[in-house]
Amino acid sequence: MRDLLELKPEIVAANIRKVREFRNYTQDYLAAKLSISQNAYSKIELGYSKLTVERLFHIASVLDVKVTELIAVDHSRGVHLEH
């Protein structure tokens, strides 16, 4: 629970970018799946845009990862990517 209290938007944004790049998805692809512009999506990855819980779950679904992996602060519990 303590990790959630220390949640930092820049870590979530970096985790999202890391998974997107691992999956070889473009920002345009994710933006289209989320029904937003590429510019709006870019702001998410840069941490300039606040994420709603709904949007975070949608991103996790598109990236095929658990939300907990995207918000992980503890690197031992961070994003675990498999092909």
N, C-alpha and C positions, 0 to 999 in steps of 0.2 A: 504494500500500500504506500509505503514511503516513496517509492519510485514515481508513483503517479503524482504525488505532491511536488516532486522536483521536475516534472515534465517541462521540457523546453521546446518551443516551437521549431527552433533551428535543428534540433535532433530529429524530430518527426520529419521535417522537410528533407533532411539529408538521407534519412532512411527510405523515404518515398523515391527520391532520385536514384539511390543505389539499386533498389529493386527494379525500377523502370529501365535503367541502363542494363542490368543483368538480363532482363527479359528481351532486350533489344527493341523496346518500344520507344517511339518518338514522343515528344511532347504533344505533337499534333494528334497522334493516336489516342493518348490518354484524354486530351481535351475533348475529342469527338465522343469518346465513351462517356464522359462526364457531362456532355452537352454544354460545354463552356468554350470560350476562345482559347487559342494557344497562349495568348498574352496573359489571360486570367490563370491558366494552368501554371505558366512560368512563375507567376507571383506566389503560387502555393509552394513550389520547390525552393524559391528564394526566401521563403518565410515572411513575405510581405503581406500575405493574405491570411486571415484567420480561418481555420478549418472548423466547420460544424461537425458534430458527431456523425450526422447522416453522410456528409461528404467523405469523411474519413473512412467510414464503412464501405462506401461505394468505391473509393480508391483501392482499398484492401481487396475488395471483390474482383475488380478489374485486374489487379496485380497478382491475384491468387495467393494471398498471404493472409495471416491472421492480423487483426488490428493490433493485438498486443505486440506483434513483431515490429510494427511501424512506430509504436510509441515507446519501445524499449529504450531505457536509458542505460541499463546495465548491459555492457557489451557481451557478456556471457549468455544473455537472454535475447540478444538482438536478432537481427534478420538472419534467418537460416534459409539459404536458397538452394533449391534442388532443381535439376533439369527435369 
